[in-house]
Amino acid sequence: MRIREKVSKFLVACSVITAICLLVGGCSLFNYGDKDDEVALSTPIKVEYKMYRVIEGDITKEFSGMCTVTSFGAVKYSYNVSGASLDQMIVRSGQKVTKGDVLCRLNTAQETARIAEIDARLEAGGLNSLTRKALQYERDSLQQVVDSAELKTEIDGTVRYINTRFTIGRDPNAQVTPGECMVVVDPESMDDAQGIMTVEASTAAKYTMGIHSTVSLTRSGASVDKTPFEAKIIGSSQAAGTDGQSISYFIDLSGVPEDIKVGDRLTVTFVEEEKALNCLKIPVSALYSFEGRNFVYVLDSQGLRRECYVEVGISDDSFVEIKSGLELGQQIVQY
């Protein structure tokens, strides 16, 4: 009986507490319809954007580079002997030379001394035929080195290359190798001259440079005529856009001014496409692309960034043409 009385008193107490909670609405266990008080949020930090106003202007899609006037009639000079060291590289790169000038000279002191020894033994006599024949063969080989000690240019021209293995950080004991190029001399004649322009493959891929493309050439230098003249690309080391570190373009120089010489450096400008009339344009850095669609960012009435899709045309390294989607003077997010 006592247990029943205690349970009854406990149930009565729970009923009273429940009634009070329902009356005052303070019991969250039964407050199904009401929301908790909202927690006040701090003011978000305002994002600052660099804005750009859409402008009108011309866009020229072009590539600029450097071209070196090089003769394909260049002559390479090398030795046909081995076991000798170079005594002196007489010329330097860029030096003018005349036919017969010495380009470099071997050190033949040891060969000359040995020839003298052999001559003395041959003159002394008392040698059998086999020994005499061996000494004579050795002497002829040494004499060949002495006779070819000096490399002389066979043409008038300009030194375009010297073998730096014998000039920079030179090893005094370094020996020449048969057929190793020591010096290259370009002739003064422009008969076989062409321009060579080398560009990074990734750069050339952005343009349609190819065989028979027309380029504009300008003399490089502060004191020369800056009037441009046209020429054509007549060959390349590989097709633009293919794998490779660089592409060399060969430029026909048959129609250039007569004062252009082998070794000159020319500024090359290749114009692929030009917009003659004013067009709407924005910085390339403000244009984005996703899944084949181009867009820019603009700010809505609340200052929030949103996409604005646009149709684009040609572009150069700085600006891109906007065909539709924006208006002149409209502000967009640059970054």
Protein Blocks (a to p, Z undefined) as FASTA:
>chain_A
ZZmmmmmmmmmmmmmmmmmmmmnopafklmmkbccddddddddddddddddddddddddd
ddddddddddfkbccdddfbehiacfbdfbdehiacdehiafbdcdfklmmmmmmmmmmm
mmngoiafklmmmmmmmmmmmmmmmmmmpccdfbdcddfbdcfklmgopafkbccdehia
fbdcddfbfklgccdddddfklmmmpccdehiacddddedjkbcfbdcddddfbdfbdeh
iacfbdcddddfklgcfkbcehiacdddddfbdcfbacddddfklpcceehiacdddddf
kopacddddddddddfkbccdfbhpaehiacdfZZ
